[in-house]
């Protein structure tokens, strides 16, 4: 089984986006909990639906805390931050959750609407893919609503195979082979 990642395996780096704005991309930390909850509050209802594939009105802090505590041993978490009046704002995040009995991982990504089309999602996903490969994962998969065309286009550009979810025509399964 792959070795666990140290908390500093993803080195923080400043990234200039296509539109000239700059973000700082780094590994997520447990201390990011409050900022991630603020990020959730800033998401539109439509963005929440695309991310969670159901209506989610309020965040689940206990679930968030459990996911954050599982990193880096049971997954990868990446955030993109920008300076803000209270310190930072998280404008994008990507995670890959490892399955104990399989050499694969499941991804999820969220980008603030004002950063859509800037290249941030591509940067987060390529960082996530690279780290999953480094950690020995063989495959990455994600479940995406069929109406989420921007995510499906990105997945195609990154080399994911896209298939219909058996029994649910509203969902597409995106799979990427990471290693033989």
C-alpha positions as CSV (number, residue, x, y, z in Angstrom):
1,X,0.0,0.0,0.0
2,X,1.3,3.5,-0.7
3,X,3.1,5.4,2.0
4,X,1.3,8.2,3.8
5,X,2.2,11.7,2.7
6,X,3.8,14.0,5.2
7,X,1.8,17.2,5.8
8,X,4.4,19.2,3.8
9,X,4.5,17.0,0.7
10,X,2.5,19.5,-1.2
11,X,4.7,22.6,-1.2
12,X,2.8,25.8,-1.1
13,X,3.2,27.8,-4.3
14,X,1.9,31.1,-5.7
15,X,0.1,30.6,-9.0
16,X,-0.8,33.2,-11.6
17,X,-4.1,32.4,-13.2
18,X,-5.0,33.1,-16.9
19,X,-6.7,36.3,-15.9
20,X,-3.6,37.6,-14.1
21,X,-4.9,37.1,-10.5
22,X,-2.7,35.2,-8.1
23,X,-3.6,32.5,-5.7
24,X,-1.6,30.4,-3.2
25,X,-2.0,26.7,-3.6
26,X,-1.1,24.5,-0.6
27,X,-2.1,21.4,1.4
28,X,-5.2,21.8,3.5
29,X,-4.7,22.0,7.2
30,X,-7.0,21.3,10.2
31,X,-6.8,25.0,11.0
32,X,-8.6,25.7,7.7
33,X,-11.9,24.5,9.1
34,X,-13.4,28.0,9.8
35,X,-12.3,29.3,6.3
36,X,-13.8,26.2,4.6
37,X,-17.1,26.8,6.4
38,X,-17.0,30.4,5.2
39,X,-16.3,29.2,1.7
40,X,-19.4,27.0,1.9
41,X,-21.5,29.9,3.0
42,X,-20.3,32.0,0.0
43,X,-21.3,29.2,-2.5
44,X,-24.5,29.7,-4.4
45,X,-27.2,27.2,-4.1
46,X,-26.5,26.0,-7.7
47,X,-22.7,25.6,-6.9
48,X,-23.6,23.6,-3.7
49,X,-25.8,21.4,-5.7
50,X,-23.1,20.7,-8.4
51,X,-20.5,19.9,-5.7
52,X,-22.7,17.8,-3.4
53,X,-25.1,16.4,-6.0
54,X,-28.0,17.3,-3.7
55,X,-29.4,20.3,-1.9
56,X,-27.2,21.1,1.0
57,X,-28.3,24.2,3.0
58,X,-26.0,24.0,5.9
59,X,-22.5,22.6,6.3
60,X,-21.7,19.7,8.6
61,X,-18.8,20.9,10.8
62,X,-18.4,17.4,12.4
63,X,-18.0,15.8,8.9
64,X,-15.6,18.5,7.8
65,X,-13.6,18.1,10.9
66,X,-13.4,14.3,10.4
67,X,-12.3,14.7,6.7
68,X,-9.6,17.2,7.7
69,X,-8.4,14.9,10.4
70,X,-8.1,12.1,7.9
71,X,-5.5,14.0,5.8
72,X,-2.8,13.1,4.9
73,X,-3.1,9.5,5.9
74,X,-6.3,8.7,4.1
75,X,-6.3,11.2,1.4
76,X,-5.1,14.5,-0.2
77,X,-6.5,17.9,0.4
78,X,-5.5,21.1,-1.5
79,X,-6.7,24.6,-1.1
80,X,-6.2,27.8,-3.1
81,X,-6.2,30.9,-1.0
82,X,-6.2,34.7,-1.5
83,X,-5.5,37.5,1.0
84,X,-8.6,38.8,2.8
85,X,-9.5,41.2,5.5
86,X,-9.6,38.4,8.1
87,X,-6.4,36.7,6.9
88,X,-7.3,34.5,3.9
89,X,-10.2,33.4,1.8
90,X,-10.3,29.9,0.3
91,X,-11.4,30.3,-3.3
92,X,-10.9,26.7,-4.4
93,X,-10.4,23.2,-2.9
94,X,-9.8,19.7,-4.2
95,X,-9.7,16.5,-2.3
96,X,-9.0,12.8,-3.1
97,X,-10.2,10.3,-0.5
98,X,-8.4,7.0,-0.4
99,X,-10.3,3.7,-0.1
100,X,-8.6,1.3,2.3
101,X,-9.3,-1.8,0.3
102,X,-8.6,-0.4,-3.2
103,X,-5.6,1.4,-4.8
104,X,-7.9,4.1,-6.1
105,X,-9.2,7.4,-4.8
106,X,-12.3,9.5,-5.3
107,X,-11.9,13.2,-6.1
108,X,-14.1,16.3,-5.4
109,X,-13.4,19.9,-6.3
110,X,-15.0,23.2,-5.6
111,X,-14.0,26.6,-7.2
112,X,-15.6,29.9,-6.2
113,X,-17.8,31.2,-9.0
114,X,-15.7,34.4,-9.4
115,X,-12.7,32.1,-10.2
116,X,-14.5,30.0,-12.8
117,X,-12.8,30.0,-16.2
118,X,-9.5,31.3,-14.7
119,X,-7.6,28.0,-14.9
120,X,-7.9,27.4,-11.1
121,X,-9.8,24.1,-11.4
122,X,-7.2,22.8,-13.9
123,X,-4.4,23.7,-11.5
124,X,-6.1,22.1,-8.5
125,X,-6.9,18.9,-10.4
126,X,-3.4,18.5,-11.9
127,X,-1.9,19.0,-8.5
128,X,-4.3,16.4,-7.1
129,X,-3.5,14.0,-9.9
130,X,0.2,14.4,-9.5
131,X,0.1,13.8,-5.7
132,X,-2.2,10.8,-6.1
133,X,0.3,9.3,-8.5
134,X,3.2,10.1,-6.2
135,X,1.2,8.4,-3.4
136,X,0.8,5.2,-5.4
137,X,-2.8,5.4,-6.4
138,X,-3.7,3.4,-9.5
139,X,-7.0,5.2,-10.5
140,X,-8.9,8.4,-9.7
141,X,-12.6,8.6,-10.1
142,X,-15.3,11.2,-9.5
143,X,-19.0,11.3,-9.7
144,X,-20.2,14.4,-11.6
145,X,-23.7,15.6,-12.5
146,X,-24.5,15.3,-16.2
147,X,-25.5,18.9,-16.2
148,X,-22.1,20.0,-14.8
149,X,-20.6,20.5,-18.3
150,X,-17.7,22.6,-17.2
151,X,-16.4,19.8,-14.9
152,X,-17.0,17.2,-17.6
153,X,-15.0,19.3,-20.1
154,X,-12.2,19.6,-17.7
155,X,-12.2,15.9,-16.9
156,X,-12.0,15.1,-20.7
157,X,-9.1,17.6,-21.2
158,X,-7.3,15.9,-18.3
159,X,-7.7,12.4,-19.9
160,X,-10.6,11.0,-17.8
161,X,-12.9,8.4,-19.3
162,X,-16.5,9.5,-18.8
163,X,-19.2,7.0,-18.5
164,X,-22.9,7.0,-17.5
165,X,-23.5,5.8,-13.9
166,X,-25.5,2.6,-14.3
167,X,-29.0,3.2,-13.0
168,X,-28.7,7.0,-12.7
169,X,-28.8,9.0,-16.0
170,X,-28.1,12.2,-14.1
171,X,-24.6,11.2,-13.1
172,X,-21.4,10.6,-15.0
173,X,-18.5,8.6,-13.6
174,X,-15.1,10.1,-14.5
175,X,-12.1,7.7,-14.3
176,X,-8.4,8.3,-14.8
177,X,-5.8,5.6,-14.8
178,X,-2.9,6.9,-12.8
179,X,-0.6,3.8,-13.0
180,X,-0.5,0.4,-14.5
